[in-house]
Structures are given as structure tokens and as C-alpha cells.
């Protein structure tokens, strides 16, 4: 592999890392918003307790999101493997069919040539 070949994979890795950071940042913002909505009806909470509850809510929200992402990634990996195997099997069957068809055509052509002689 030449040095030029590593640039696309390095760029993809960088883009993936940036996307991951953006996804976590967006999820944190969603968690903060949800935490604020959750604590809004609790007028009796002091500011310190409200911040504490909001921080815990946000942390739990992010933990649940990460667990969901992990399950999704694992399922995507399993599906990728399943589809890859099905694709290989389809390619094998297609190649076998083409070879069988070519053999049949060559066989018929050979029989025709022998009969014409």
C-alpha cells in the first residue's frame, strides 16, 4: 500500500471521529433540554438540587443513548456479516450457472459441428 492509499482511510477515520463528537454533543444538548423540561414542574427544588438532578438526568440520558448506539452498531455488524455471506453464496451460484450455461452452449456447438461433418 502506498502512502497515497492511506489518505482516504485516514480522512474517513477523521470524519467518523468528528461525526461521533458531533453526535455526542447533540445528544448532550438533547439531554440537557430534556432535563430542564423534567425539572421545570419541581418549583420546590432549590437551584443547587435542580442542577444536580439535571446533571444526573443528562448523564443517564447519554448513557442510555450510548447503550442504544452500541446495540445498533452490534446489530449492523451482524447484518453486514449475514449479507456478506449471502452475497458470496449468490456470486457462487451465479458463477456456477454461467459456467454450466457456457458448458451447455459449447456442448451444443460441439454436437452441431460434429453433425455437420
C-alpha positions as CSV (number, residue, x, y, z in Angstrom):
1,X,0.0,0.0,0.0
2,X,1.4,3.3,-1.0
3,X,1.3,6.5,1.2
4,X,-1.4,7.9,-1.0
5,X,-3.7,5.0,-0.3
6,X,-3.8,5.7,3.4
7,X,-5.1,9.2,3.0
8,X,-8.7,8.2,2.1
9,X,-8.9,5.8,5.1
10,X,-7.3,8.5,7.4
11,X,-9.8,11.0,6.1
12,X,-12.7,8.6,6.7
13,X,-11.5,7.9,10.2
14,X,-11.2,11.6,10.9
15,X,-14.7,12.3,9.5
16,X,-16.1,9.4,11.6
17,X,-14.4,10.8,14.7
18,X,-15.8,14.2,14.1
19,X,-19.3,12.8,13.4
20,X,-19.0,10.9,16.7
21,X,-18.1,14.1,18.6
22,X,-21.0,15.9,17.0
23,X,-23.4,13.1,17.8
24,X,-22.4,13.1,21.5
25,X,-22.6,16.9,21.6
26,X,-26.1,16.9,20.1
27,X,-27.2,14.1,22.5
28,X,-25.8,16.0,25.5
29,X,-27.8,19.1,24.3
30,X,-30.9,16.9,24.0
31,X,-30.3,15.5,27.4
32,X,-29.9,19.0,28.9
33,X,-33.1,20.1,27.3
34,X,-35.0,17.0,28.5
35,X,-33.6,17.5,32.0
36,X,-34.7,21.1,32.1
37,X,-38.2,20.1,31.0
38,X,-38.2,17.3,33.5
39,X,-37.3,19.6,36.5
40,X,-39.5,22.5,35.4
41,X,-42.5,21.4,37.4
42,X,-40.5,20.9,40.6
43,X,-40.6,24.5,41.8
44,X,-39.8,23.4,45.3
45,X,-36.3,22.3,44.3
46,X,-33.5,24.7,45.1
47,X,-31.2,25.8,42.3
48,X,-28.4,23.5,43.5
49,X,-30.6,20.5,43.8
50,X,-32.2,21.3,40.4
51,X,-28.8,21.4,38.8
52,X,-27.8,18.2,40.5
53,X,-31.0,16.4,39.2
54,X,-30.5,17.9,35.7
55,X,-26.9,16.7,35.6
56,X,-27.9,13.2,36.7
57,X,-30.7,13.1,34.2
58,X,-28.3,14.3,31.4
59,X,-25.8,11.6,32.4
60,X,-28.4,8.9,32.3
61,X,-29.8,10.2,29.0
62,X,-26.3,10.0,27.5
63,X,-25.7,6.5,29.0
64,X,-28.9,5.2,27.5
65,X,-28.1,6.8,24.1
66,X,-24.7,5.2,24.1
67,X,-26.1,1.8,25.0
68,X,-28.6,2.2,22.2
69,X,-25.8,3.1,19.7
70,X,-23.8,0.1,20.9
71,X,-26.7,-2.3,20.3
72,X,-27.3,-0.7,16.9
73,X,-23.6,-1.0,15.9
74,X,-23.5,-4.6,17.0
75,X,-26.7,-5.4,15.0
76,X,-25.3,-3.6,12.0
77,X,-22.1,-5.7,12.3
78,X,-24.2,-8.9,12.4
79,X,-26.3,-7.8,9.5
80,X,-23.2,-6.9,7.5
81,X,-21.8,-10.4,8.0
82,X,-25.1,-12.0,7.1
83,X,-25.4,-10.0,3.9
84,X,-21.8,-10.5,3.0
85,X,-22.3,-14.3,3.3
86,X,-25.5,-14.2,1.2
87,X,-23.7,-12.1,-1.4
88,X,-20.8,-14.6,-1.6
89,X,-23.3,-17.5,-1.9
90,X,-25.2,-15.6,-4.7
91,X,-21.9,-15.0,-6.5
92,X,-21.0,-18.7,-6.3
93,X,-24.4,-19.7,-7.6
94,X,-24.2,-17.1,-10.4
95,X,-20.8,-18.3,-11.4
96,X,-21.8,-21.9,-11.4
97,X,-24.9,-21.1,-13.5
98,X,-22.8,-19.1,-16.0
99,X,-20.2,-21.9,-16.2
100,X,-23.0,-24.5,-16.6
101,X,-24.6,-22.4,-19.3
102,X,-21.3,-21.9,-21.1
103,X,-20.6,-25.7,-21.0
104,X,-24.1,-26.3,-22.4
105,X,-23.6,-23.9,-25.2
106,X,-20.1,-25.3,-26.0
107,X,-21.5,-28.8,-25.8
108,X,-24.3,-28.0,-28.2
109,X,-21.9,-26.2,-30.6
110,X,-19.6,-29.2,-30.5
111,X,-22.5,-31.6,-31.3
112,X,-23.6,-29.3,-34.2
113,X,-20.1,-29.2,-35.6
114,X,-19.7,-33.0,-35.4
115,X,-23.0,-33.5,-37.2
116,X,-22.2,-31.0,-39.9
117,X,-19.0,-33.0,-40.8
